[in-house]
Amino acid sequence: MHAKLKTALALLDMLDATATYDEPAAATSTLSNSGESRAKALFTYLDLAGYLSDALLEKAADYLSIERPFAGPKEVMVGYLQRACAEARRSGQFDADLFLARFCRQDEFHITDIIDFIIFLSQTAFDRTFGVERDRLNIPSFLTNEEKKQLFLSLATELGVVRESRPSHPTYCATGIMGAASGRARARVEHFNRLRAEKGDACGRVWALTGYRELSQGLDEDQIMIEMAERLGRPFALVEKGTGAARRSFLEDVTEAMMVNYLIQTLCPDANIALVDSAAEENHWRATTAQGADDIAKILVGEIQQGRIPHEAGEPYHVMIIAEQPYLERMQRQVQRAFDAEIRETQRLSAPIGTGSLFSGRPEPIEIRVEGIGLGLSATDAGTLTRVNSEIAASMAERYNDACLRLAQQHPDLPLRHSEIMMFAKRDADKQTLESQQPTERQALTMG
């Protein structure tokens, strides 16, 4: 693996290695077995899924050049990429080692170009446009082949979105049960019950992160919607809303937050769980993980400031969020980033660090570390693996957001492409329209 690719992957947290834009990872530096295996798994997966096709490479270059031109002619850059892929496939099977040695090796590729190509290509898997929920995903053709399906499962396992994640710390200052459609929400509350039986008070303060999303048929279970209607003393009557693939039948004015509260009262009535009922995110039709993350960050940091969260001096505040695979990494990154942003904002608005007035007399700023906890895949049918495929794209987008944040902090003047140009929501947009839009206008249309 050449130095620029190694640095790009390290900035995306794909390797067990550290690198900065100014201090690239040396091509000869040793990678751990897990880091190298993860890098090989990523590109083998992209090839298996068809996301390294000549057409997609051309499209990636077209879209990325809208934001910032390349150092060399676009056609030449595409030719480099296509030859790297062809050489890796020459034996009839994808040679990941050869690909890692050839991909974006030429001088014309900057490290940020490499990152952007990886993200654009991986976002193909997201495969749903604004307003469309996960239950409407189409099964990609490669998952209809049993041999390819099994290879994908092994690659997804290497990429960390298949196996169960257990708590790694003896105690946590707080736990967040992540909101979801009814089936997954029920499983998460039940998993919290199991963890509570094992760890007792070591789960710390507990919140359920949910919010505004009307229950809908297909996404939520009919039985839970019937129970909710009965609980509210109203008939079970569904109302159709939306257009195209986003058109659904909703249980009007009955929200996910109401359903999660009902599950908590039913499954663990003796537990002290506070509800975070987030509003719909701006420019979105419902509450999102990102909005819930922002809301719980404000709450928990405020509680810490007031000295209401028990904590061992000199240690980070450990926070556990409960979901399941394949959603754990994506949610963990979103919540971690929200906590980090809230701490930075609190520091900005408060007295200088070290005065003792920042956190009720604490001499140093707080550190919060978020850990995603949950069960592994419960099924490996094509429908389940289709959601895994889409979620790999979502987790890669969060890795990209983290990488861009680090780069912007280290190099405020470094020209970075706007992330929305790489997201699937823009994939088939008219190029002339994209070129004429300002970045803020494009941002309003992205999936989030």
Summary of the structure (lengths in Angstrom):
residues: 448
radius of gyration: 22.8
end to end distance: 32.0
largest distance: 68.3
contacts: 1441
relative contact order: 0.13
helix: 51%
strand: 12%
